[in-house]
Amino acid sequence: MSRRKLIRVGAAVAISVGSTILAAAAWEVAEMAPPTAGELARLRLGESGVEHPVTAVLLNFRAYDTFLEILVLTVAFWGVWSLEGSQKSPFFRPPGLLLERVTAVLVPMLVLLAAYLLWAGSHRPGGEFQAGAVLGAAGILTLLVGHAVPGAHWHIRRRLVVVAGVGTFIVVAVAGAILAGHVFAYRPGWEMASILVLEVTTALSVGFILTALFAGDAEGLHGESPPQSAKEDECPPT
Amino acid sequence: MSTDLIYATTAVVLIGLGLYTVLIRRHLVRKLMAVNILGSGVFVLFIALASSGEGDADPVPQAMVLTGIVVAVSATALGLVLIRRIDEADLKNAELAGEER
């Protein structure tokens, strides 16, 4: 047996044994430990302002996590867009009539679905990330068919949408610190309103950022410009 | 119990496959896909653990997995762009090396 093969077999065996032990251990621990955080979240659901425990955890009890998550998404967006300048998708083919029509019907439906999911998040599975994902899918579909994402040419609006999620989280956190005593606390009676504002802006941000990640850069958001004249970029002198 | 076992086995298989490919394979896109598969395995394990007790599923792991999925998507997008950049640089280096020869 060659050395390389030996390494592979060794890695395979070690990994299968290791991951089995890992999962078994996780299971043991989970069955032993009393469920604490989740139990607490369920018990105090009434104070959260929403009726669905997952949404309550995401946007009330653990809003800090969600804030950092949307921050990660925004940073990834900045990373991707600052690396722009690669070659564009070379194999674009104009869509047929059928695809164009179906997309024209589907995209408004997706926007409607996103709005529903956003609303559903307060009392059943749903919420801002699901809504954002659906919005992102609508955006990517638009790009794939070759159309521009609406409003993409508007730099200010684009930037506002990108930072809307993070910005709202910061505003809500600071407002909580001032009005209710500590960061990400909601003023009694204001929980539902705060969560709703956070949900709407986060969904918009997530939807746009997902589309923008797919587009790769600002030009990618404009759809397919018919014939690409400057396709052969001149190599910079090295 | 048997449902738990199915989830646990699926999770272990996914984690194992992902870990193996990350360690052994050289191709970067394969590595990135493997990281995603590994992550999916962890998500499966987490969600299965959340619902293995009595009553409703524990909402905290569910929220954390939802968070994790979004982070994984953005990390994958960034990774793909970086890989494309690396490939372009490799190509350019190879061309330069060819000219020098």
Interface residues (C-beta under 8 A of the other chain):
Chain A: I7 R8 A11 A12 I15 S16 S19 T20 L22 A23 A24 A26 W27 A30 E31 P35 A37 G38 E39 A41 R42 P53 V54 A56 V57 L58 R62 D65 T66 E69 V72 L73 V75 A76 F77 G79 V80 L83 S86 Q87 G127 F129 V206 I209 L210 L213 F214 G216 T238
Chain B: D4 A8 A11 V12 I15 G16 L19 Y20 L23 I24 L45 L49 A50 S52 G53 D56 D58 P59 V60 P61 Q62 A63 M64 L66 T67 I69 V70 V71 V73 S74 A75 A77 L78 V81 L82 R84 R85 E88 L96
